[in-house]
């Protein structure tokens, strides 16, 4: 297989999603510092990998994790520039979407708080507004899949519509 890994080996994105999921489960809260520590362990020690070795890391993620390992500042490790708007955060954001969904369903968070949480975790590596909104749109789609009835396409469209309305009201510029 790719990178001399056996078939069925999961990717860097899956490893980061697992690290996020483990953090949420163990902390029972969204803790950006803990998530970044787990990303650092993934990078340096091969945690959350099938073979004990990280591979195929994206440049934007590696830059952010490297910056975090030096500064320990999870609020500024993700880049905000035009070239930091890739889909790396989107590919690992599902555990956060599910966590935020549960918090809003339980009445513990408002919709705005849920989206802010999704944005914060995106920003750990991809702090460009497009990446954060992409993860936010994904959150709305996840919610509509879980809450909705009817064909999947209709639920996904409803999620898109709700995301557009939310961002129309809540994003400047």
C-alpha positions as CSV (number, residue, x, y, z in Angstrom):
1,X,0.0,0.0,0.0
2,X,0.8,3.7,0.0
3,X,3.8,4.6,2.2
4,X,4.5,0.8,2.5
5,X,1.6,0.4,4.8
6,X,-0.7,-2.7,4.6
7,X,-4.1,-2.4,3.1
8,X,-6.7,-1.0,5.5
9,X,-4.2,1.2,7.3
10,X,-5.9,4.5,8.3
11,X,-4.5,7.9,7.5
12,X,-3.1,10.9,9.3
13,X,-6.6,12.4,9.3
14,X,-8.0,9.3,11.1
15,X,-5.2,9.4,13.6
16,X,-6.0,13.0,14.4
17,X,-9.7,12.2,14.6
18,X,-9.0,9.4,17.1
19,X,-6.7,11.7,19.1
20,X,-9.6,14.2,19.3
21,X,-12.1,11.5,20.2
22,X,-9.9,10.2,23.0
23,X,-9.4,13.7,24.4
24,X,-13.2,14.3,24.4
25,X,-13.8,11.0,26.1
26,X,-11.1,11.3,28.7
27,X,-11.6,15.0,29.5
28,X,-15.4,14.8,29.2
29,X,-15.0,18.3,27.7
30,X,-13.5,20.1,24.8
31,X,-9.9,20.9,25.8
32,X,-7.8,22.4,23.0
33,X,-4.6,22.1,25.0
34,X,-5.2,18.4,25.5
35,X,-6.1,17.9,21.9
36,X,-2.8,19.6,20.8
37,X,-0.8,17.5,23.2
38,X,-2.3,14.4,21.7
39,X,-1.5,15.7,18.2
40,X,2.1,16.2,19.3
41,X,2.2,12.6,20.7
42,X,0.8,11.4,17.4
43,X,3.5,13.2,15.5
44,X,6.5,12.4,17.7
45,X,5.5,9.0,19.2
46,X,3.1,7.5,16.7
47,X,0.2,7.5,19.1
48,X,-3.2,6.8,17.5
49,X,-1.6,5.1,14.5
50,X,-2.1,1.5,13.3
51,X,1.7,0.9,13.0
52,X,3.2,3.1,15.7
53,X,4.4,5.7,13.3
54,X,2.9,8.8,11.9
55,X,3.0,9.2,8.1
56,X,1.6,11.4,5.3
57,X,1.1,14.5,7.6
58,X,-0.2,17.6,5.9
59,X,2.1,20.6,5.8
60,X,-0.4,22.9,7.5
61,X,-1.0,20.5,10.3
62,X,2.7,19.8,10.8
63,X,3.5,23.5,11.0
64,X,0.8,24.1,13.6
65,X,1.8,21.1,15.7
66,X,5.4,22.1,15.5
67,X,4.6,25.7,16.5
68,X,2.5,24.3,19.4
69,X,5.3,22.1,20.6
70,X,7.6,25.2,20.8
71,X,5.1,27.7,22.2
72,X,2.5,25.5,24.0
73,X,-0.1,28.1,22.8
74,X,-3.0,26.4,21.3
75,X,-4.7,29.7,20.4
76,X,-2.1,30.8,18.0
77,X,-0.6,27.6,16.6
78,X,-2.9,27.4,13.6
79,X,-2.1,29.7,10.7
80,X,-4.6,32.3,9.5
81,X,-3.1,33.0,6.1
82,X,-4.6,32.3,2.6
83,X,-2.6,29.1,2.3
84,X,-3.9,27.7,5.6
85,X,-7.4,27.2,4.4
86,X,-7.2,23.5,3.4
87,X,-9.4,20.7,4.4
88,X,-7.2,19.1,7.1
89,X,-9.4,20.2,9.9
90,X,-12.5,19.1,8.2
91,X,-11.2,15.6,7.8
92,X,-10.8,15.2,11.6
93,X,-13.7,17.3,12.9
94,X,-16.5,14.6,13.2
95,X,-15.8,13.8,16.9
96,X,-16.2,17.5,17.8
97,X,-19.4,17.8,15.7
98,X,-20.9,14.9,17.5
99,X,-19.8,16.3,20.9
100,X,-21.3,19.7,20.1
101,X,-24.5,18.1,18.8
102,X,-24.9,16.3,22.1
103,X,-24.2,19.5,24.1
104,X,-26.9,21.4,22.2
105,X,-29.4,18.5,22.4
106,X,-28.9,18.4,26.1
107,X,-29.5,22.2,26.3
108,X,-26.0,22.8,27.7
109,X,-24.9,24.9,24.7
110,X,-26.5,27.3,22.4
111,X,-26.1,26.8,18.6
112,X,-23.5,29.7,18.6
113,X,-21.5,28.0,21.4
114,X,-21.5,24.7,19.4
115,X,-20.3,26.4,16.2
116,X,-17.6,28.3,18.2
117,X,-16.4,25.0,19.6
118,X,-16.1,23.6,16.1
119,X,-14.3,26.7,14.9
120,X,-11.8,26.5,17.9
121,X,-10.8,22.9,17.1
122,X,-10.5,23.7,13.4
123,X,-8.3,26.7,14.3
124,X,-5.8,24.4,16.1
125,X,-4.3,23.6,12.7
126,X,-6.4,25.5,10.1
127,X,-7.3,29.0,11.5
128,X,-8.3,30.5,8.2
129,X,-12.0,31.6,8.2
130,X,-12.8,29.4,5.2
131,X,-11.6,26.3,7.0
132,X,-13.5,27.2,10.1
133,X,-16.7,27.8,8.1
134,X,-16.2,24.6,6.2
135,X,-16.1,22.7,9.5
136,X,-19.1,24.7,10.7
137,X,-21.1,23.8,7.6
138,X,-20.2,20.2,8.2
139,X,-21.5,20.5,11.8
140,X,-24.9,21.7,10.5
141,X,-25.0,18.8,8.1
142,X,-24.2,16.3,10.8
143,X,-27.0,17.7,13.0
144,X,-29.5,17.5,10.2
145,X,-28.5,13.9,9.4
146,X,-29.0,13.0,13.0
147,X,-32.2,14.9,13.6
148,X,-33.8,14.7,10.2
149,X,-36.2,12.4,8.6
150,X,-36.6,11.6,5.0
151,X,-34.0,11.2,2.2
152,X,-30.4,11.9,3.1
153,X,-30.1,14.4,0.3
154,X,-32.9,16.5,1.8
155,X,-31.3,16.4,5.3
156,X,-28.0,17.4,3.8
157,X,-29.7,20.3,1.9
158,X,-31.4,21.4,5.1
159,X,-28.0,21.4,6.9
160,X,-26.5,23.5,4.1
161,X,-29.5,25.9,4.3
162,X,-29.2,26.2,8.1
163,X,-25.5,26.9,7.8
164,X,-25.9,29.6,5.2
165,X,-28.5,31.3,7.4
166,X,-26.3,31.0,10.5
167,X,-23.3,32.4,8.7
168,X,-25.3,35.1,7.0
169,X,-26.3,36.4,10.5
170,X,-23.0,35.7,12.3
171,X,-20.0,36.4,10.0
172,X,-18.7,39.9,9.3
173,X,-17.3,40.8,5.9
